[in-house]
Amino acid sequence: MKYISTRDNSKEYSFEEVFIKGLADDGGLFIPREVKKYSAEELESLSSLGYQDLAKKIIYPFIGDFMTVNELSDIIDKSYSVFRKSNAVDLIKVGDTKLLELFHGPTLAFKDIAMQLLGNFYEYYLQKNHKNINVIVATSGDTGAAAIDAIKGKKNMNIFVLHPHKKVSLVQRKLMSTVKEKNVFNIAIEGNFDDCQNLVKSMFADKEFSSSINMSGVNSINWARIIAQAVYYFYTYFQIRDDRPVNFSVPTGNFGDVYAGYLAKKMGLPINKLIVATNQNDILHRAISNGKYEAESVFETNSPSMDIQIASNFERLIYDLNDCDDNETQKIMTGIKKDGKYIIPKNKMERINKDFLSASMNEREVLDTIKKVYTKYAIILDPHSAIGFGALNKVNINGNNIVLATAHPCKFPEAIDKSIAIKPNLPSELQYIMDEKENYDIIPNNLSKTKQYIKEKIQ
Ligand SMILES: *Cc1c(COP(=O)(O)O)cnc(C)c1O
């Protein structure tokens, strides 16, 4: 499969380049020039596969020039062997709705599903090409833990994770800081998540620094993450065997997870609507409900993994809406950078609303939803999953409705306690982290100090 950048589609890239680079040099996002569309018969032939075998079929066409089908097969089996469910994910009933639990991986959030695969892709690439790299990533809590678990102990690579000091939950921090492998470095930055992200961006932009340390990134715009996430939409769709339309409600921040659902739909999976569920940081809800994609200041909410100002992956949808016009996409993205906004024309809104609905949830509504679901069904939703659940009720749509449960409730105990006065337990395999020695260094929000720290550790 050949890839192009949303801002210049004249040049083609291989999957390997797309995976290692993450972002195109022109600032655009990578997407396939063309996506394979499955026929009804082909879908039927996939429909009884277990999760791992389905993942092999769905992912292979995207990466065929990177490794053989057997190598991919081994990597997928290895990646999902660390999950607590044999099919990696689990679909459970909650009244008339279904909950797709995506948090059965090593760090208790859906990000493990893509990140475990990425870790093994890196290992494969580095061994084959005799290279080494340093992954540097900013996290508001979940990405960092997932990336650390996926990369810890791997040869020829180190991982540096920048988290905002005292602004991640205790469980989130311990999942990162109790990891003992020598190639893992946790940095608590005296600042907020945006500060961490800006430090990483500046380090990437500093070509002298980034190439001197072979810097690489694993943030949510990496195409490899998107394809890994598309798999569970197929898997879930095939579990449902009746004729009503299938809708997915997806708690989202960066438009990554829900874009994976849109990709599945483009590949021919008959999804009816994708519901974009946001917290009070509702730029995507404002875009999808009334065409105003406009940055505002970020609130700190009880669903911190969705506290964003700009939804990076939205550029991929903008490219589609503009009929793959790279110049137009470039213009719109420049406008967003300059004026902080994009007013989506009416004809494009009609196209968006064929695939997407949206709703946003405020803090009170999130806590109320956790309480309602617990009281009625004895199921504890984490705040992010509760946003998916509540948004589904707000858009009020009939059919087979599936809510993506993106994190285990024990990761966000403060919100659960506030809502239902319960402290959810960690899965027994992970309880040891609460007493384990922690390892992280506190660094001021300062670019040269951060670079110096990284340089010293690499020596
Ligand atoms: C990252 C994250 C999200 C948002 O995912 P996007 O890909 O940014 O849409 C939602 N829930 C949890 C628990 C997360 O960690």
The ligand as an SDF file (V2000), in Angstrom:
LIG
                    3D

 15 15  0  0  0  0  0  0  0  0999 V2000
   -6.4520    8.5310   24.8130 C   0  0  0  0  0  0  0  0  0  0  0  0
   -7.7460    8.2310   25.4290 C   0  0  0  0  0  0  0  0  0  0  0  0
   -8.9700    8.6200   24.8350 C   0  0  0  0  0  0  0  0  0  0  0  0
   -9.0150    9.4620   23.5880 C   0  0  0  0  0  0  0  0  0  0  0  0
   -8.5130    8.7970   22.4750 O   0  0  0  0  0  0  0  0  0  0  0  0
   -8.2870    9.5910   21.1010 P   0  0  0  0  0  0  0  0  0  0  0  0
   -7.5830    8.6230   20.2270 O   0  0  0  0  0  0  0  0  0  0  0  0
   -7.4920   10.7910   21.4260 O   0  0  0  0  0  0  0  0  0  0  0  0
   -9.6080    9.9100   20.5820 O   0  0  0  0  0  0  0  0  0  0  0  0
  -10.1370    8.2400   25.4470 C   0  0  0  0  0  0  0  0  0  0  0  0
  -10.1410    7.5230   26.5970 N   0  0  0  0  0  0  0  0  0  0  0  0
   -8.9980    7.1390   27.2110 C   0  0  0  0  0  0  0  0  0  0  0  0
   -9.0770    6.3970   28.4740 C   0  0  0  0  0  0  0  0  0  0  0  0
   -7.7610    7.4700   26.6330 C   0  0  0  0  0  0  0  0  0  0  0  0
   -6.6340    7.0710   27.2530 O   0  0  0  0  0  0  0  0  0  0  0  0
  1  2  1  0
  2  3  1  0
  2 14  2  0
  3  4  1  0
  3 10  2  0
  4  5  1  0
  5  6  1  0
  6  7  2  0
  6  8  1  0
  6  9  1  0
 10 11  1  0
 11 12  2  0
 12 13  1  0
 12 14  1  0
 14 15  1  0
M  END
$$$$
